[in-house]
């Protein structure tokens, strides 16, 4: 008996995904609930698990294929089935990869089946005018890689070049052939790779461009003396970690400082909806995380009701889920304001881009000791530049500057956060 593996529901407003990785091979035994394949949407990566025990009998949608909800990814046969296909068949029309295919899949002279090419390898073969049946793959299952094509090009160029034993003084034609072949080999050896953007990267690009095209973005800057918050953190670091089992970082201070400022300046927590401005009386703070697939912004829900430890634990859990590709749609949906920290990568100053439809985003940066004037004398202090990018359609300059000043005051005097003043 054969059981079809179907594309499950992908979440609200998401109807298609890309097959990013098969976790099992054709012919491999599987157990119920084993993860079989990873699907990448424009928001999250999710795993499709085996519905039954058996053997992966067939892969209908290979890696790189665009699939839709309800379509077939592959099939699972009974453990005793003898009809397991050892190679991946050509995808059905509904799952045709977006890369262009060759006009002929078999060699008319030999009848040899066309080997399996990755999308990048197929593109490279097309550009080099190479017939797939002339290639021999070295990857598992005879799959042709870009390295195989590079080696084929090198061998072809070398065989076309005349040897020095043929003539001690090569003719102009031979010299031209040698030069052309040399240039071809040099071109092949260029450290260049053509890779299709992931759906997540495409979506990131779309949203960033959308923000630039629709919002009237403006950025205001300030700098924060981190002396007091660093002293507070150092004083309670060990006790905090011992009691709550989580390290005390700077992000919880900034989340608390932002929430306090948002309550005073509600326009920064608002968004535009057609001819209306929606003022939100709840505080779901997005925290930008650099995941392997790209930048994602999971949301800390009801941050105004969380204490420092709960904020730190929530951020740590969301960060781990982002790094392992386990974020759900619920983790990413919503958000009323975003904080991004480029300082962890060494950024000294930047202008963050809005996360639509939000109207404000705070950029944190690297802490660096600098000479500053304190009480009419020059002192060395750990300073951080902060940037607030805001939608000028919703937020006036006075409100934006006041908001950023409140964040600065809260961080420079952390007791303000605890006392709510």
C-alpha positions, 0 to 999 in steps of 0.5 A, spaced: 500 500 500 502 506 498 501 513 502 502 520 499 505 525 502 501 531 502 503 539 502 500 541 509 497 547 511 502 553 511 499 558 515 494 564 514 495 567 507 501 562 505 499 558 499 506 555 496 512 553 499 519 551 496 522 544 497 528 546 501 531 539 503 529 532 503 531 529 510 530 522 507 533 518 501 529 514 496 529 507 499 530 509 506 526 506 512 522 511 516 517 511 522 511 515 523 512 522 525 520 522 522 521 529 519 522 527 511 522 534 508 523 541 509 519 546 506 521 554 506 515 559 505 516 566 505 516 567 513 518 560 516 521 553 514 517 547 517 518 540 517 513 535 514 513 528 518 511 521 515 504 519 516 505 512 517 511 507 517 514 504 511 519 506 506 520 512 502 518 510 495 518 516 491 520 523 491 515 527 486 518 534 488 525 534 488 529 540 492 528 547 489 521 545 487 515 550 488 509 546 491 502 548 493 498 546 499 494 539 498 499 537 492 503 531 493 511 531 495 512 523 494 509 517 497 511 512 502 510 504 501 510 498 505 516 496 508 515 489 504 514 493 498 519 491 492 517 496 488 521 502 491 524 507 486 532 508 487 532 514 483 528 520 483 523 521 477 522 527 473 517 532 477 510 532 475 507 538 471 505 541 477 512 541 480 516 544 475 522 547 477 523 554 475 529 553 472 529 552 464 530 545 462 533 542 456 529 541 450 531 534 450 532 529 456 535 523 452 541 522 447 538 520 440 544 517 439 545 512 445 538 513 448 542 514 455 537 518 460 539 525 462 543 525 469 540 529 475 542 536 475 542 541 481 538 548 479 545 551 479 549 546 475 543 546 470 544 553 469 551 553 468 551 547 463 546 551 459 551 557 459 556 553 457 552 550 451 553 543 454 549 537 453 546 533 460 548 527 457 555 528 456 556 529 463 558 524 469 555 526 476 560 524 482 555 526 487 550 521 490 545 518 486 549 520 480 547 527 481 551 532 477 554 538 481 557 545 479 564 542 480 563 536 475 561 541 470 567 546 471 571 539 470 568 538 464 569 545 461 577 544 463 578 538 460 574 540 454 578 546 453 585 542 455 583 537 449 582 543 444 589 546 446 594 544 441 600 541 445 607 544 444 610 537 441 606 538 434 610 544 432 616 548 435 613 554 432 605 554 433 601 558 427 597 564 428 591 560 428 594 555 434 596 561 438 589 564 438 586 557 439 591 557 445 589 564 448 582 563 447 582 556 451 586 559 456 581 565 457 576 560 458 579 556 463 580 562 467 573 564 466 571 557 469 576 558 475 572 565 477 570 564 484 563 566 482 557 562 484 549 563 481 544 561 487 537 563 487 534 567 492 530 563 498 523 565 499 525 568 505 530 572 502 525 574 497 520 576 502 525 580 506 527 584 499 520 585 498 518 588 505 524 592 505 523 595 498 515 596 500 517 600 506 522 605 502 516 606 497 510 607 502 513 610 508 516 617 509 522 614 513 526 619 517 531 617 522 533 621 528 540 619 532 542 620 540 547 617 544 547 613 551 552 613 556 551 605 558 555 606 565 549 605 570 546 600 566 553 596 565 554 597 573 547 594 574 548 588 570 555 587 573 552 587 580 546 583 579 549 578 574 551 572 578 544 573 582 540 573 577 543 567 573 543 563 579 535 565 581 532 565 574 537 560 570 538 565 564 543 571 563 542 578 564 543 582 558 542 589 555 536 587 551 531 586 557 533 593 559 532 596 552 525 593 551 523 596 558 525 602 556 522 602 549 515 600 553 515 606 557 517 611 552 511 608 547 506 609 553 508 616 553 508 617 546 503 613 543 504 615 536 510 611 535 506 605 537 501 606 531 500 604 524 496 607 518 491 603 515 488 607 509 485 613 512 486 611 519 491 611 524 491 605 529 493 607 536 495 600 539 494 600 547 498 593 547 506 592 547 508 586 542 516 588 541 519 585 535 526 583 536 530 582 530 534 576 529 540 574 524 538 567 522 541 562 517 536 563 512 536 571 513 533 576 518 527 574 522 523 578 527 520 574 532 515 578 537 515 578 545 508 578 546 505 583 552 512 586 554 509 591 558 507 585 563 513 581 563 519 582 568 526 582 566 527 575 567 521 573 562 523 578 557 530 575 557 528 567 557 523 569 551 528 572 547 533 566 548 527 561 546 525 565 540 533 566 538 534 559 539 528 557 534 530 562 529 537 559 529 534 552 528 529 554 523 523 552 528 519 559 528 512 558 527 507 563 524 505 565 531 512 567 533 512 572 527 505 575 526 504 582 529 508 586 533 507 593 534 515 596 534 521 593 533 528 593 536 534 591 532 541 590 535 547 591 530 552 592 535 553 585 536 556 585 529 560 591 530 556 596 527 557 603 530 552 607 527 546 605 522 539 607 519 535 601 520 529 600 515 522 600 518 518 593 519 511 594 515 506 596 517 510 598 524 511 606 524 518 605 528 524 601 529 530 602 534 537 601 532 542 599 538 549 599 536 556 597 539 558 600 546 565 604 545 569 608 550 569 615 548 571 621 551 565 625 553 564 632 557 561 630 564 560 636 569 564 640 565 570 635 565 572 630 560 571 623 562 572 616 558 565 613 558 562 607 555 557 610 549 552 607 545 549 610 539 542 609 538 537 611 532 530 611 531 527 610 524 520 612 524 514 614 519 513 621 518 506 620 516 504 618 523 510 621 527 512 628 528 519 630 529 518 632 536 514 626 538 520 622 535 526 626 538 522 625 545 521 618 544 528 617 543 530 622 549 526 618 554 529 611 552 536 614 553 534 617 560 531 610 562 537 607 560 542 612 563 538 611 569 535 604 570 531 606 576 526 610 572 524 603 569 523 600 576 519 606 578 515 608 572 517 615 572 
